[in-house]
Amino acid sequence: MEIAASFALILSIYFLGCLALIQEVVRPNRQLIVEGNTKKGQWVTNYSKILLMSFGISLLTTFLAYYLFL
């Protein structure tokens, strides 16, 4: 139980740090795409890309830290 709790704590800290770094490299943007002559539009963002990259890097570094230090 202690191992799972420490893993979750380290993962959350690494995730927040990676999220801050990734947002500096890949700037978050929001773009409105208008369809034809209608006034309807759809927002396109890159937020999911930023979150997935941050989670992937933090998961990899957490596993590496656990392998090296435990």
Beta strands, then each sheet from edge to edge (+ up, - down):
strand 1: 30-34
strand 2: 41-45
sheet 1: 1+ 2-
end
